[in-house]
Amino acid sequence: MLDVLNTLAKGGPVMVPLAACSMLAVTVLVERFLALRKADRGGEELIAKIRRAYRAGDGAEALAECERVGGPVANVLAAGLRAFLRGERVTSAMEEQTLSDQRMLNKRLVVLDTVVTLAPLLGLLGTVLGMISAFRIISLHGTSHPAGITGGVAEALIATATGLAIAIFCLVGYNWCRDKLRQITEEIELRATQLENVLAGVQERAEVPVAR
């Protein structure tokens, strides 16, 4: 581990912003992983509980169940149930809640997107600075100072490799987050449609006149 740190330290001044980028990216990835990994689960069970509650004629219990579960899927279903109980438009309420939750789910992903672009550019900057250092030594001492020349070349290569490694790592994490967000969005749309069907059935039963 110490050898790795010593090698990285030879990458020149751009290693400082690269280290900051890597720490920031790791922090965001861990936070987003914890926030997103289970955000699309529980929708099927929740819809089943809502159906059972409405069969028993208890819409308030269906809403309470959504509020107990929490999460983006439950939040959208809860918004639809509140609108239904108040006699408002269910679809509009769920769409509004979906947009609100998507804003929270996408939070901080711009950091990963920025690091994916910035890290290789910082690595390229380190390459340029390393080659400038090597050519400066050649201009001053010719080829009689090989250690200085190789040091500049090493600085260039280390900075480039580090920038690319950080970008690759962040790109994998960023793509995982985007795919997870797609899954969550699809789950929300599916459960929202199922809820609309449940509530449409409840309305139909309420409108059927009782035979005497």
Buried (B, 14 or more C-beta within 10 A) or exposed (E): EEEEEEEBEBBBEBBEBBBEBBEBBBEBBEEBEEBBEEBBBBBEEBBEBBBEBBEEEEBEBBBBBBEEBEBBBBBBBBBBBBBBBEEEEBEEBBBBBBEBBBEEBEEBBEBBBBBBEBBBEBBBBBBBBBBEBBEEBBEEEEEEEEEBBEBBBBBBBBBBBBBBBBBEBBBEBBEBBEEBBEEBBEBBEBBBEBBBEBBEEBEEEEEEEEEE
